[in-house]
Amino acid sequence: MISKYKSMWVLVAFDLPVITPKERRIASSFREYLKTLGFIMLQKSIYSYYACTKERSDSISENIKKHIPDNGHVCVLFLTDRMFSMTRHYYGRLKVEMRQPELFDNLL
């Protein structure tokens, strides 16, 4: 079994300029690149990746380092699986309420 204290989550947080159409294309390309590596979007500029080992998380980090856009600022954070599992998500009052699809109403 993989230990929650040895497996890692890699979080990438970034600020990329998006004023011109070219900058927006570059930012979109960087997001797509992260997705091809297996990252999942948490927010528009925060992505996460589960790595079973520290070596894999280091490898992913080095790979990202080679693909940072010229005018970008990218921060790579490392959290153990245990630390990441303590993440809390909060939403404001304007959160859209999700309701079950009508398909399931007949099953109750």
Backbone bond lengths (Angstrom), bond angles and torsions (degrees), N, CA, C in turn:
res aa  C-N    CA-C-N  psi(-1)  N-CA   C-N-CA  omega(-1)  CA-C   N-CA-C  phi
1 M - - - 1.447 - - 1.529 109.41 -
2 I 1.316 115.50 141.28 1.459 120.69 179.80 1.527 108.99 -80.43
3 S 1.309 116.22 130.57 1.453 121.25 -178.87 1.525 111.05 -73.38
4 K 1.342 116.42 137.98 1.464 121.10 176.82 1.519 111.50 -68.75
5 Y 1.324 116.15 -12.50 1.453 120.01 -178.92 1.526 111.96 -98.76
6 K 1.339 117.91 -9.63 1.465 121.49 179.75 1.521 112.69 -111.01
7 S 1.337 117.79 -30.34 1.459 119.20 176.66 1.531 108.10 -74.39
8 M 1.325 115.19 150.90 1.463 120.30 -170.44 1.521 112.38 -122.81
9 W 1.320 115.53 152.97 1.453 123.27 166.57 1.515 106.20 -113.29
10 V 1.311 115.84 134.09 1.453 121.89 176.22 1.523 106.59 -105.68
11 L 1.310 116.95 122.12 1.453 121.79 176.11 1.516 108.53 -109.89
12 V 1.320 116.01 133.43 1.454 121.53 177.44 1.523 106.94 -117.02
13 A 1.321 115.77 120.41 1.458 122.33 175.96 1.521 106.37 -117.22
14 F 1.322 116.43 135.61 1.461 117.63 -176.13 1.518 112.72 -147.03
15 D 1.329 113.61 154.18 1.460 123.37 171.32 1.518 106.26 -121.98
16 L 1.307 115.56 119.37 1.462 121.19 177.61 1.521 107.90 -125.31
17 P 1.333 117.44 139.80 1.463 118.68 177.80 1.530 110.48 -65.43
18 V 1.326 116.61 141.14 1.466 121.12 -179.28 1.536 111.34 -137.60
19 I 1.318 116.62 33.63 1.460 120.18 -177.43 1.534 111.70 -79.59
20 T 1.303 116.80 -46.33 1.468 120.02 -178.12 1.528 110.07 -95.08
21 P 1.331 117.10 161.10 1.473 119.43 176.30 1.535 112.22 -57.87
22 K 1.332 117.19 -37.52 1.467 120.38 179.10 1.530 110.68 -63.78
23 E 1.342 116.80 -42.95 1.469 120.57 178.99 1.533 110.75 -64.26
24 R 1.320 117.45 -38.69 1.466 120.51 177.81 1.527 111.34 -64.34
25 R 1.330 116.49 -39.35 1.473 120.23 176.90 1.524 110.73 -63.80
26 I 1.320 116.37 -42.39 1.473 120.45 179.31 1.529 110.37 -63.48
27 A 1.330 117.31 -43.74 1.468 121.30 179.54 1.531 110.25 -63.50
28 S 1.328 116.50 -43.47 1.469 120.39 178.25 1.520 110.96 -63.40
29 S 1.316 115.96 -39.58 1.464 120.96 178.86 1.530 110.67 -63.30
30 F 1.331 117.40 -40.32 1.465 121.00 178.81 1.528 110.24 -65.39
31 R 1.325 117.09 -41.83 1.471 120.28 177.14 1.530 111.02 -60.96
32 E 1.319 115.90 -44.26 1.467 120.32 178.81 1.524 110.95 -63.83
33 Y 1.323 116.88 -37.66 1.459 121.36 177.33 1.534 110.29 -60.10
34 L 1.336 116.65 -45.56 1.464 119.97 178.49 1.526 110.91 -60.32
35 K 1.328 116.48 -40.40 1.467 120.18 178.91 1.528 111.43 -63.88
36 T 1.342 117.36 -37.78 1.468 119.45 179.18 1.530 111.25 -66.25
37 L 1.330 116.81 -26.84 1.465 120.37 176.14 1.528 111.71 -76.28
38 G 1.327 116.63 -14.87 1.459 120.49 -179.21 1.515 113.92 108.43
39 F 1.321 118.01 9.03 1.459 121.49 178.48 1.519 110.61 -72.96
40 I 1.329 114.95 152.26 1.459 122.96 177.25 1.526 107.78 -117.05
41 M 1.325 116.54 134.85 1.454 120.42 -179.52 1.528 110.53 -74.88
42 L 1.333 116.23 124.70 1.465 121.78 173.11 1.525 109.72 -94.49
43 Q 1.314 115.60 -41.33 1.457 123.93 173.14 1.518 106.08 -143.74
44 K 1.320 117.36 175.42 1.466 120.97 -173.75 1.536 112.63 -54.08
45 S 1.312 118.10 -34.50 1.464 119.96 -178.79 1.530 112.71 -125.49
46 I 1.335 116.55 26.44 1.467 121.47 175.51 1.527 108.29 -134.31
47 Y 1.314 115.33 121.96 1.461 121.37 -177.78 1.524 109.16 -125.42
48 S 1.337 116.40 150.86 1.460 120.88 -179.87 1.521 110.91 -127.27
49 Y 1.332 114.23 152.57 1.467 121.96 -179.12 1.520 108.11 -144.52
50 Y 1.315 116.97 132.66 1.466 121.01 177.64 1.520 109.30 -92.41
51 A 1.314 116.29 123.74 1.463 122.04 177.48 1.531 108.00 -119.16
52 C 1.314 116.25 127.82 1.472 120.53 -177.67 1.522 113.04 -66.69
53 T 1.329 116.33 -25.90 1.464 119.32 -175.70 1.527 110.84 -135.04
54 K 1.311 115.71 161.05 1.467 121.90 175.48 1.526 109.79 -63.47
55 E 1.311 116.94 -36.97 1.474 120.89 179.91 1.526 110.82 -62.09
56 R 1.342 116.53 -41.94 1.466 119.84 178.81 1.523 110.71 -66.26
57 S 1.319 117.57 -40.90 1.466 120.10 179.29 1.530 110.57 -64.82
58 D 1.323 117.67 -37.46 1.469 121.00 176.54 1.529 110.75 -65.14
59 S 1.314 116.86 -40.73 1.459 121.81 179.26 1.530 111.34 -63.08
60 I 1.322 116.19 -44.35 1.467 121.28 177.70 1.524 110.23 -61.58
61 S 1.319 116.70 -43.39 1.464 121.44 179.96 1.532 111.37 -60.92
62 E 1.320 116.96 -44.57 1.470 120.67 178.82 1.525 111.09 -64.34
63 N 1.317 116.49 -36.67 1.458 121.11 178.21 1.528 110.55 -64.01
64 I 1.323 116.75 -43.58 1.467 121.61 178.98 1.524 110.00 -64.11
65 K 1.318 116.55 -41.29 1.468 121.87 -179.05 1.526 111.22 -54.72
66 K 1.318 117.11 -34.84 1.465 122.06 -178.99 1.526 112.77 -75.59
67 H 1.338 117.70 -13.19 1.465 120.95 -174.04 1.529 113.80 -118.26
68 I 1.325 117.78 17.42 1.459 120.65 -179.35 1.529 109.13 -72.52
69 P 1.336 117.56 127.81 1.468 120.36 176.66 1.532 111.22 -60.01
70 D 1.319 116.09 150.47 1.472 121.85 -174.90 1.529 114.13 -52.58
71 N 1.309 117.94 -45.61 1.468 120.89 -176.72 1.516 112.76 -98.13
72 G 1.310 117.57 19.86 1.451 120.21 -175.20 1.516 113.88 -99.08
73 H 1.307 114.75 158.90 1.463 122.44 172.05 1.523 106.10 -122.10
74 V 1.319 115.92 119.15 1.459 121.37 -177.90 1.523 108.83 -123.93
75 C 1.317 115.56 130.93 1.456 122.04 178.12 1.524 108.10 -117.30
76 V 1.334 116.60 126.42 1.462 121.59 178.56 1.527 107.54 -108.87
77 L 1.324 115.43 121.31 1.461 121.07 -179.78 1.522 109.05 -112.27
78 F 1.329 115.88 148.19 1.455 121.75 179.39 1.527 109.14 -120.96
79 L 1.328 115.96 128.01 1.458 121.57 178.09 1.524 108.69 -130.37
80 T 1.324 115.99 142.57 1.455 117.73 173.02 1.527 108.26 -69.33
81 D 1.322 116.38 159.95 1.456 120.47 178.70 1.528 110.20 -59.03
82 R 1.304 116.78 -36.85 1.468 121.72 178.85 1.520 110.70 -62.43
83 M 1.328 117.06 -45.35 1.464 120.74 179.52 1.531 110.43 -64.64
84 F 1.332 116.64 -43.40 1.458 120.64 -178.33 1.526 111.29 -64.63
85 S 1.326 116.67 -32.93 1.469 120.21 -179.37 1.523 112.12 -66.98
86 M 1.329 117.86 -15.75 1.454 121.60 178.33 1.531 112.46 -88.76
87 T 1.320 117.29 5.48 1.460 122.00 179.63 1.522 110.08 -62.58
88 R 1.302 116.77 138.65 1.461 122.74 176.62 1.521 108.53 -119.20
89 H 1.322 116.74 139.62 1.457 122.38 177.73 1.527 108.28 -113.24
90 Y 1.311 116.19 129.43 1.456 121.56 179.00 1.523 109.01 -124.09
91 Y 1.303 115.50 145.28 1.461 121.32 -178.98 1.521 109.24 -128.37
92 G 1.313 115.90 147.85 1.463 121.44 178.68 1.523 112.05 -74.28
93 R 1.314 115.57 -179.95 1.457 121.76 -177.46 1.519 113.09 -64.99
94 L 1.319 117.78 -24.27 1.453 120.52 -175.29 1.519 113.01 -86.29
95 K 1.314 116.88 11.91 1.459 121.01 178.60 1.527 109.98 -59.52
96 V 1.295 116.26 137.12 1.459 121.01 178.09 1.520 108.54 -76.11
97 E 1.311 115.95 127.96 1.457 120.74 178.87 1.528 109.77 -75.48
98 M 1.308 116.50 130.83 1.464 121.88 177.66 1.515 107.64 -95.67
99 R 1.307 115.79 135.02 1.460 118.52 175.98 1.511 108.71 -125.63
100 Q 1.319 115.23 157.38 1.461 120.11 -178.55 1.520 110.65 -63.05
101 P 1.313 116.86 144.04 1.458 118.77 174.76 1.528 109.82 -62.92
102 E 1.317 116.26 151.63 1.482 121.42 -177.92 1.522 111.81 -58.92
103 L 1.298 118.04 -25.39 1.446 122.67 179.75 1.525 110.54 -54.19
104 F 1.313 117.99 -37.56 1.455 122.00 -176.41 1.528 113.18 -85.74
105 D 1.326 117.48 -12.85 1.461 120.28 -179.24 1.533 111.14 -60.90
106 N 1.316 117.12 -34.27 1.472 121.24 -177.76 1.524 112.57 -73.75
107 L 1.324 117.44 -15.96 1.455 120.72 -177.11 1.516 112.77 -84.64
108 L 1.302 117.33 -15.74 1.473 120.06 -175.55 1.495 113.58 -80.06
